[in-house]
């Protein structure tokens, strides 16, 4: 009975401190750190139909849901910030010289590596975002230049749910930082 009471008390304390609270992610403005050679080409972003704007991540493992809104705009913002200094970014892919098509950009939330001790019997673990992606770089006639896929971790980890935007923004930045050099080296 004493063990059950300690477990219930621990879960209640964790929930009150934010560990088990829902995470909320809204429109982000990722700024990938990428050095791209200037080009006179135009480029557009195309997002696969399976990438949705609003969704809920049910992570399990002691974490409650993560509600994500504005995911499509967040991906577009990251794309624009990555390419706008080096390419002419256009909205209409039919007018672009090359098109980056992201067919998968699926985030999940996971426990991180940091632990904060809150008391002798209670600690709080950090969380980070994993982002699994796949993308193609194509000429406007749909001729494939190169494709890439991978899973990245956000570089940042958080302890407080109100900082959820930071890890998701960081994950998008890291995705573009991994993806773009790989795609452009084949062009």
HELIX and SHEET records of a PDB file:
HELIX    1   1 UNK A    2  UNK A   17  1                                  16    
HELIX    2   2 UNK A   71  UNK A   83  1                                  13    
HELIX    3   3 UNK A   93  UNK A   95  5                                   3    
HELIX    4   4 UNK A  161  UNK A  163  5                                   3    
HELIX    5   5 UNK A  164  UNK A  184  1                                  21    
SHEET    1   A 3 UNK A  23  UNK A  25  0                                        
SHEET    2   A 3 UNK A  66  UNK A  68  1                                        
SHEET    3   A 3 UNK A  55  UNK A  57 -1                                        
SHEET    1   B 5 UNK A  88  UNK A  89  0                                        
SHEET    2   B 5 UNK A  42  UNK A  47  1                                        
SHEET    3   B 5 UNK A  98  UNK A 117  1                                        
SHEET    4   B 5 UNK A 123  UNK A 139 -1                                        
SHEET    5   B 5 UNK A 144  UNK A 153 -1                                        
END                                                                             
